[in-house]
Amino acid sequence: MIEYGIRTTKLKPVAEKKLMGMQLPSLVAESTPKAPKSKVPKKSSVSDSKSSKMSGKKGRQYVRKNIRTKPNQGVKLSAIETVLVDVGYDVIRGKVTSYTYLLFKDGTVYGDCTTPIRDLNIKASKELEQASLKWTHWKKQGGKYYFQNTKTKKWVLKNNLEKALPGKKGLRLDNTFWTFSGSNILGLQTSHRSYYKFMPNGRFEISSLTIHGSDMGDAVPYLGTVNTSDKKGSQGTTMVSADHISGGITSKRKDGSKNTGTYYIDGYTIEFHHDNGWVHRELFHFPEKHGKKYIHINDEIYWIKED
């Protein structure tokens, strides 16, 4: 991961240009952000020994679930001095990312937060997450923020931090927001676009387009997949193309109800109620210096889609 000390307004066109440059012209189409699989947990039981035996995706899912309390039973906003966000560019994933920091009044700071603040279980986080990476101390000097390196104990200046603003309780949006990512590694190409359409009546619609392709030269057949998902349902197409040979297969699912529903914003939390019955809460905030031109959901940045 490489973070550049430049503003989001400069990062977006660079990343967007790289992504669009690798998409297949015949396949570009507007078409759901991959919703996290974890639901709002009913319990906040913690087993450090259990999590230590897990690795990879299962381990991350276990931690994500167990550092959450019941809705609004975690961190009290009165304990927080401020919430800051740092924007960077992930070269490997080919996307703009955001890192949210919670600066507590006791001088501690929790980094890379992706949990709704009011649902964060501090004790569980310190037990289950890598405390040396997620927790440290902060100080403000000369109008700038410094974080303490947990190994060297030295204070490090954090550049380009921006204040993250909460949404007003019951706030309704009236825009389509989108994000993108893409990579091209050794001929293996991937691009992804996700859209959230928020309506002033409290409804939302989600859609997405994901393209995978392999381009190893004339000696190897081209293999590509295109997956779309929106309010009408999901569709996946796999294609193979080589000299004198080409073909493909398409599958469809009528699961559009997972991509529609109602939303409710309350401070640093956005709660989604999908029409298929799934309910989940996510971290939400606006950047102070950019108004409401884009929003943060978890560690993703979504820009207002320009027609």
N, C-alpha and C positions, 0 to 999 in steps of 0.2 A: 504494500500500500504506500503510495506516495502522495503527500498532501502538498498542494501548492498554495503559497500565501497570496492568492489573488481572489478577487471578488467573484461571487456567483454569476454576475452579469457577464464576466469574461469566460468563466468555465463553461457555461451552457452552450454558447455557439461552437466552441472547440469540440466538446463531446458530441454535440448533435451532428456536426459535420462529419466526424469520424463514423458515426453510426449510419447516417444516411448514405455515406459513400460505399458501404459494404452491403447494403440491402439489394435484393434482386428486384429490378424494376418491375417485372411482371407479377411480383408477389406483394408489392407494397399496397396495403389497404388498411383503413382504420377499422379496427375491430375491437383479461380482467386481472387486474393485478392479482398476483398469487396471494390469496388470503392466507394468513397463518393458520395452521391446523389446530392450534391450541384454543380451547374455549375458556371462558371466564371460570377460573377454578373455584370449587366449592370449599376446598380446604387449603391450608397453607402449611401442612406438615412438612418437615425438613429432615432428610436423612443424608448427611454428608458422606457416610460410608457407601450408601447406595449409589449416589451420584458419581463417586470416585471410580466405581466399577464400570461406569458407562463411558462411552467415547463417541465421537462423531455426532451425527444427527440426533440419535436418541439421547445422548448426554445433554446437548443443547436444549432439546425439547423439555427434558426433565427440569433443568435449571430455570428455563423460561416460565414454566408452569408454577414452580414452587417458590419463586421469589415474589409471587403475587399474593396479595391478600384478597379478601372479598372486596367488592367495589367500594372505594372511598374509605377503606379501613387501614390504609397504609400511612405514608408520609403526610404530615400536616403542612399545608402551605406556609403557615406561620413560622415553621422551622427553617424555611429557605430564604436566603438573602436575595438570590437572583437565579435565573435560568439563562444559560448562554448556549449558543450553538456555533459550531465550527464547520465550515463547508470545505470539502476536499474532493479530489478526483481519484477514483480507484482505477489505476491503469489496467490491472488484470481483468476486472469485470467491465471495464469501459463505461463507467457511470459516475455521475456526480453523487456524492454521499454527504450526509450530515451527521455530526456527532454532538449530541446534547449533553450538557454538563449541569448538574444540580449543585449549586454552591450553598452549603448550609451555614447557618449563623454561628455554629460552633467551630468553624474553620475547616471542616472536611468538605471534600468534593467527590461526587459520584460521576464517573465518566461513561460516555457511550451509552446513555440511557435509552432504552427502547420500550420501557414499561410505563404505562400511565402513572404519572407521579403519585397520585392519590392511592394507587394500588401497589406501590412498591414496599416490600417487606425488607427493611434495612438489615435486620438481624440475619434473615435467610440469605440475603445477597452477600453479606460478608462471610457466611459459612460456605455457600455453594459456588460463588463466582471467585475468580482469581483476584483476591483483594489487592494484591500488589499492582494490578493493572487497572482495576475499576475504582479503587478508593485511594485518595491521598489528601493532602492539605492545600489550601489556597490562601493567597493574600493579595491585596490590592495596594499598589504603590504608584504614585504619580499618574493615577487614572488608568493604569494598566494592570492586567491580571497575571499572577505568577502561580504556577503549580509546582509542588515539591516532588522531585524525583525520588521514588520510594527506595531506590538502591543507593544513590550517591548522597541523598538528602539535600541536594542543591536545588535552588529555586530557578525554575525555567519560565521565561516569558512566553505567554501564549498569545500569538498574533492572530489578528483577524477574527476575534470572537465577536459575536453579535448577540444582542439581547433577544431572547425568544419570548414572544408575547402570547398569552393565553387567549382563547376565544371567549367571547361573552357568553354567559349561560343562555342557552336556547338560540344561539346565533344560527341564522340560515344563510347559506351561500347560494349564488346564482351564476355558476361558471362551470366549465369543464376544465379539469386540471389533468396534466399528463406528465409522464416521466419516461425515460428511455435508457437502454443499456445496449452494449454491443462489443464483440471481440472477434479477432481474427488471428488464431494461433495455429501455425503450421498447416494452414489450409482449412482448418475447421472454423467455420463462421457461425456466429450466433448473434441475433439481434432481438430485442424485446421492447415493446411499447405498451404502456398501461394507461388507462384513463379512468378518472372518477368524474362523473357528471353529478353535481350537487344542485338540487332544485329548491327554490324558495318555499315550496310546500312541504319540505322536510323529506322528500324522496331522494334516492340516489340510484344511479345506474353505473355499472362497472363493465369495462370491456378491455380486451387485450389482443395483441398480435405477437406471436413468437415464431421466428424463423431459424431453423438450423440447416446448415449446408456444409458439404465437403467439396473442396476444389483442389484435387491433387494433381491436376494436369490431364493431358489427353490419355495417358496410360491407364487411368483409373476412372471408372464410371462416376458420374455425379450423383450424389444421394442427398436429398433434401426433404425437410418436413416443414409444414406450415400448420400452426395451431391458432385458432381464433376462438374467442369466447365473448359473449355479450348477452343481452336480455332475451335473445331468441334461443340461445343454447350454445353448445360447443361443437367445433368441427376440427378434425385433424386430417391432413393430407400428406401422404408419403409419395415421393417421386424418385424415379431412377432414370438416368439418361446417359446413353453411351452411343458409340457409332452404330447407326442403323437400328438401335434399340431404345425405346422409351416407354414409360408407363407409370401408372400411379394408382393409389387406392385412397378412398376417402371414407371416413366414419363420422357419424353425427350423433349427438345426444341432446335430448330436449330437457336441459337442466338450467334454463335461463333464470329460474327463480333464485339461484344462488348469487346472481349478479344484480338483483334489484332489492329494494327495501327502503327502510327509513333510517335516518341518522339523527344523532343528538349530540351537540357540542356543549361541553361544560368545562371551561378552563383549559387545562392541558390534556383533556380527554375527549375523544370522539367515540361514540358508541354506535355500532352498526346492528340493526335488526334486519336480517335478510328474510326474504319472503319464503325461503325454504325452512325457516325456523332457527337458523344459526344466529347466535348473538355473541358479539365480541367487542372488547374495548381496546383502543389503541392510543398511543402517545400522539398528541396533536399540538401544534403551535405555529405562529406566524413569525417571520423575521422582522425586527423592529425597523430596520433601515429601508426595507423594500415594500412597506405597506402590506397589501394583501395580493401582490402579484404572484406569489407562490406560497405554498403551504408545506409543512413537514408532517408526515405521518410515519411513525416509527423512525427509521433511519433513511427514509426515502424523501426526496424533494419532488414536488409536483408543481409545474408551472401552469399558468393560465394558458389554455390553448388558443392560439390566434388563428382566426379564420383565414 
